[in-house]
Amino acid sequence: MANFETVTVNTDLLIVGGGMAACGAAVEAAYWAKKNGLNAVIVDKAALDRSGAVAMGLSAINQYVGLKDGDNTLTDYVNYVRNDLMGITREDLVASIARHVDGTVHLFEKWGLPIWKDEDGKYVHEGRWQLMINGESYKVVVAEAAKNAIGIDNLYERVFIVGPLMDGDRVAGAVGFSVREEKFYVFKAKAVLVAMGGAVHVFKPRSAGEGLGRAWYPPWNSGSSAYFTLKAGAEMTCQEVRFIPVRFKDAYGPVGAWFLLFKSRATNGFGENYMQTNASELEKWVPYGKVKPVPANLRNWLMMLDVMDGKGPIYMRTEEAIANIAEQYKDDPKAYKKKMKELESEAWEDFLDMTISQAFLWAATNVAPEERSSEIAAAEPYFIGSHSGASGAWVSGPEDLQTDETRGEYFWGYAHMSTVKGLFCAGDASGASSHKFSSGSHAEGRIAAKAAVKFIIDNNTMPNVSDETIEGLKKEILAPLDRFAQFSKNTTDPDVNPDYIRPKMFMFRLQKIMDEYAGGVTSQFMTSKVMLDKGLELLAFLKEDSEKLAAENLHELMRCWENIHRMWQAEAHVRTILFREETRWPGYYFRADCPEMKDDWKVFANCRWDPASGEWEMKKRPVYQIFD
């Protein structure tokens, strides 16, 4: 610790994160800060160009409402999200993002993102809400705009933010360290906007051994948003609503284009379409079992029923889909050959745009999609507020979308501010506003940043944090380095030592607990009160041992704190899934002891960790329908 320089940065608005929401926040914050003589800083643990959930690229923009085109209305989109989340959604937040997202997509195109267009110059849709793009450089394009707006002097890369600085009930900044230099960073700010992503590797992944680290959601998303907001004392919501995507098996390649663009079917190992053979199961989940499209978790559930009945593997019928599209060209051999070549190219491009490993796997296993089906499977659980999950902080909605009924519950002064004064959230950091995806996260970042600047104008004083507090945090954060230096020579193998635990071993313990007791892959996503109680007992032991984490270098120090962040996300999840005494999202998790959906649980299940007492509080919040 003695060698670490303390670097203090003072700013008005601090943006933490580097993904789509953070980039949206940077663009908007720079504009409004300049107008009001203020300053904004953005901090990312990676490099902005390739940071966040779309770092590798993307083959489609998943939220485009088309309001000006007259294709859809805000009510249409809110209804879609409400139904897909089995009735549990903050309609004010969903609508707030949806009404601005088209403008964000137009900005992407202006900045240079290639969006597919047909012969009439109209966007090519993958589905009702999705636009096809050439998206390998999607994040680079968006990051460049963010950097140009905020200025390179206000960008701090390769700095890992550990947790918040507080001044009573007001956020006062953040602390962290460089993952490249021996520097401890103290960022002091009048408001903080959190956009550090969701969490992966909380549960044991399907990919093990040589595949360790493979996941659908980026492996560097470690629950930092949840940890930051929880430690600040913010109320959290939907911590039980984890997301389990069905993807091409082992390399997690996307399935959206195959279902929506290629109109492919998925069948079990006997060639049966589980959406048809298991359709009667949907009656148990009315009204949501009757809506179109069928909610994502219920589609998962119908597939899982076949897997549990021994009818796997599950296959995406790629060869059938391509043949069906090309069929109309059969009478013209030249046109047929050309169309088949075009479809084959699009099939591979879907992976090359965003999941290159899937293309590698196809090539390595001699899969030609026009000739053979490919196996798909349910992935391990993820915590992601921007996709089909909903976990995140409980934030204020915009004032103009409130009703007399919602105003007391959903609004407290500034849009997208958490229950902690001056702490704003966007992207995966904000909860109960699913299906915003990349474009909606960028739009939400813009909305939250504008509101944060308004907050600063109204509260234009720098919070106070004592030097003693900062020194205490520095000692705590850097302790794993000191611990390794002190004890590593006491054993011949530094990985095996009675005085500490290395971060990878710590992560394996966390994943084993969550997998076996909180409804992971091993238990077919099933759990119960007795299982969850046991999981909490083991998590308590793990939390004790977190004080013995050791790091050999800066990279391992980052891994130590990433896993502490995951542990907090895990505890919030277990406590909330235990609190909600029903099964509302079969296909994401199933409570064996509470196997049905209950009317009295059509509420938000929220939690809060109290920084003063160290105790957890669980509470219900009402679900209000704003749009008909």
C-alpha positions, -999 to +999 in steps of 0.1 A: +000+000+000+029+024+008+039+025-029+005+035-042+000+072-051-034+087-042-048+105-072-078+128-064-101+140-092-128+166-086-157+169-109-194+179-110-207+147-126-190+113-124-200+086-149-188+052-139-188+025-166-179+023-203-208+005-221-237+018-241-254+035-212-222+052-201-215+064-236-250+078-239-245+096-206-212+111-217-227+125-249-257+141-231-238+152-200-212+170-220-238+190-238-257+201-207-226+205-185-211+229-210-243+250-212-242+254-174-205+258-168-201+223-153-177+194-158-183+157-164-158+128-161-162+092-172-143+063-157-140+028-172-121-003-160-114-013-196-111+009-228-142+027-240-138+014-276-144-022-266-161-020-233-196-033-223-220-059-235-217-051-272-179-049-271-174-077-297-202-063-319-238-070-326-259-081-356-290-062-347-304-033-327-330-048-306-351-017-297-364+005-324-401+016-319-406+035-351-429+061-336-425+087-364-429+060-391-463+051-375-452+015-372-459+013-334-470+033-304-456+037-269-485+016-257-476-012-281-441-014-267-451-011-231-476-039-236-449-061-252-426-055-222-453-060-196-464-093-211-428-106-215-421-099-179-452-117-167-468-084-156-440-070-135-426-038-151-423-001-144-443+012-173-432+048-167-395+038-172-402+016-202-422+043-219-396+070-211-369+051-228-390+039-257-401+075-267-365+085-270-348+054-284-355+061-321-336+094-319-307+075-304-307+050-333-307+079-357-276+093-340-259+059-344-265+060-381-253+097-383-221+086-365-214+060-391-232+027-380-243+008-411-280-001-407-295-024-433-320-009-457-342-023-484-346-012-520-370+016-509-346+029-484-365+016-453-348-001-424-347-039-426-364-054-395-353-087-379-385-087-360-411-061-349-387-041-328-353-051-342-332-036-370-304-055-388-270-038-387-234-045-398-224-042-362-188-055-358-177-019-350-209-009-333-193-001-299-163+017-316-186+040-334-206+048-303-175+052-281-159+076-305-189+099-302-187+098-264-150+106-263-154+135-288-182+149-266-167+146-232-131+152-242-101+130-237-089+149-206-122+138-189-118+101-197-101+077-173-096+042-187-082+011-170-094+023-136-115-002-116-141+015-095-147-005-063-174+014-044-190+047-035-180+076-014-208+089+008-216+121+027-244+110+049-274+101+027-258+118-004-234+101-028-201+120-029-181+101-055-162+068-059-129+051-051-109+026-071-075+018-085-056+016-117-052-019-132-020-008-149-002+015-124+002+016-086-024+044-082-054+047-059-081+069-073-105+092-054-132+108-075-152+135-057-184+146-074-217+163-068-236+135-085-227+100-097-242+081-127-237+043-124-236+023-156-212-006-148-232-034-163-248-065-148-233-097-137-220-130-151-202-159-135-223-156-103-236-191-112-214-219-124-213-217-162-219-246-186-184-239-200-158-255-178-122-267-182-108-255-214-140-235-220-138-216-187-147-180-191-171-186-221-205-170-214-233-154-233-229-121-213-194-106-212-173-122-185-160-089-173-195-078-161-191-087-124-220-071-105-202-038-100-234-017-105-253-038-079-225-036-054-221+001-058-258+009-054-262-016-026-232-003-006-246+033-011-278+022+006-300+023-025-332+003-027-330-025-053-357-041-074-363-073-093-332-090-079-349-123-084-355-117-122-324-132-136-322-140-173-315-174-189-310-170-226-313-200-250-283-199-273-264-221-297-247-246-273-211-242-261-203-210-279-234-190-270-241-178-306-273-157-310-306-173-320-326-141-327-318-139-364-327-175-369-361-173-352-371-138-364-353-133-398-349-168-410-382-180-394-365-212-381-381-238-358-365-254-328-372-291-322-363-317-297-341-347-305-371-366-319-380-338-343-410-326-323-417-289-320-419-284-283-438-251-287-466-272-301-464-305-282-461-286-249-486-259-257-511-270-231-486-260-204-492-224-213-527-226-198-511-227-163-496-193-168-527-173-181-530-145-190-493-144-201-494-179-215-520-166-241-502-135-253-482-132-286-453-134-287-451-160-259-429-146-231-393-156-233-393-174-200-423-195-210-406-204-243-376-215-222-399-235-200-416-255-228-381-264-240-369-274-205-398-297-201-386-317-230-350-317-217-362-329-183-382-357-200-351-369-218-361-357-252-329-337-259-308-325-275-327-294-287-319-284-323-322-252-343-334-264-377-311-242-397-311-264-428-349-264-429-352-226-425-327-219-453-344-244-476-378-228-470-366-193-479-348-206-510-378-227-521-394-198-540-363-196-563-364-233-572-376-227-608-346-205-616-314-225-609-292-195-612-313-174-588-316-204-564-278-208-563-274-171-557-300-170-529-285-200-512-251-183-512-266-151-498-284-170-470-253-190-461-233-157-460-259-141-437-259-172-414-222-169-408-222-131-406-247-132-378-220-149-357-190-129-371-207-097-361-210-106-325-200-141-314-170-152-335-165-182-313-197-197-326-183-195-362-152-212-349-172-240-334-193-245-366-161-247-386-144-270-361-174-294-360-180-295-397-214-277-395-228-263-427-260-245-415-277-252-449-271-289-444-272-297-407-291-286-376-272-271-347-278-278-310-291-250-287-294-250-249-304-228-220-274-209-206-266-204-169-284-174-152-273-138-157-282-105-140-290-080-166-316-052-164-314-042-201-325-075-218-352-100-207-341-098-170-350-068-148-325-066-119-312-032-109-317-002-087-352+012-079-352+046-097-375+076-101-395+078-133-400+110-153-426+134-138-447+138-169-455+101-172-469+098-136-505+095-126-521+104-093-517+068-084-481+064-093-466+097-082-461+087-046-443+054-055-426+060-088-414+096-086-391+115-062-377+145-081-352+135-108-356+110-135-336+078-131-322+088-097-320+060-071-333+063-036-299+077-027-295+114-032-274+123-063-270+086-074-283+080-109-285+047-127-288+036-164-285+004-184-281-027-164-277-006-132-314+004-133-341-022-127-377-029-137-373-015-172-364-045-194-361-047-231-341-016-236-311-035-249-281-015-264-300+013-280-324+018-251-295+017-226-278+045-246-310+065-245-315+059-208-279+071-202-288+103-220-320+107-199-302+100-166-273+123-175-296+153-183-315+147-150-281+144-131-270+178-144-303+193-133-297+178-099-263+194-097-277+228-107-302+225-078-276+211-054-244+228-064-222+221-034-194+195-032-202+168-006-177+163+022-156+132+027-129+131+053-093+122+046-096+095+074-125+079+055-105+078+023-074+063+039-096+036+055-110+027+021-076+027+006-063+003+032-093-020+028-092-020-010-055-027-013-054-052+016-053-083-007-019-072-021-005-068+014-019-102+024-003-120-005+031-103+002+030-112+038+020-148+036+028-162+001+063-174+010+049-196+039+040-224+014+058-239-015+028-234-037+013-198-035-021-211-045-024-233-014-020-213+017-039-214+051-037-176+055-055-166+023-077-175-007-070-167-043-098-150-063-104-179-088-109-204-060-132-179-043-152-176-075-155-213-078-170-216-043-195-188-051-206-205-083-209-239-066-232-224-039-254-206-064-255-235-089-266-261-063-288-240-040-302-211-060-314-228-091-285-232-115-278-255-144-271-285-122-305-284-105-323-276-138-329-240-125-351-253-096-349-243-060-369-241-028-370-223+006-349-250+023-323-249-006-322-211-005-318-210+033-288-234+030-274-212+002-276-181+025-258-200+053-230-209+029-229-174+015-223-161+051-193-183+054-180-171+020-185-135+031-163-142+061-136-156+039-137-126+015-117-108+042-089-133+034-087-127-003-051-122-016-038-108-048-004-113-064-007-083-087-030-055-099-049-078-122-056-102-094-066-073-071-092-065-097-103-101-097-106-101-059-130-071-059-150-084-089-158-115-070-168-096-039-191-076-062-205-109-075-210-122-039-232-092-031-252-096-062-256-133-053-269-125-018-294-099-031-307-125-055-310-153-030-328-131-005-353-118-031-361-152-047-367-164-011-389-134-003-411-139-034-432-170-024-443-180-059-431-191-093-437-163-118-409-169-143-407-206-150-379-210-175-358-185-155-362-203-122-388-226-105-397-226-068-405-263-063-423-254-030-443-226-046-449-239-081-477-215-091-481-178-100-501-159-073-523-128-077-511-114-043-475-115-057-482-093-087-458-068-070-422-057-071-400-075-046-375-050-035-346-051-011-322-027+006-290-032+026-287-006+054-251+007+056-257+018+092-269-014+106-257-039+081-292-055+079-313-063+049-348-051+045-373-067+021-404-049+009-432-051-017-439-022-041-471-020-061-473-026-099-494+001-116-506-001-151-502+033-168-508+023-204-539+004-216 
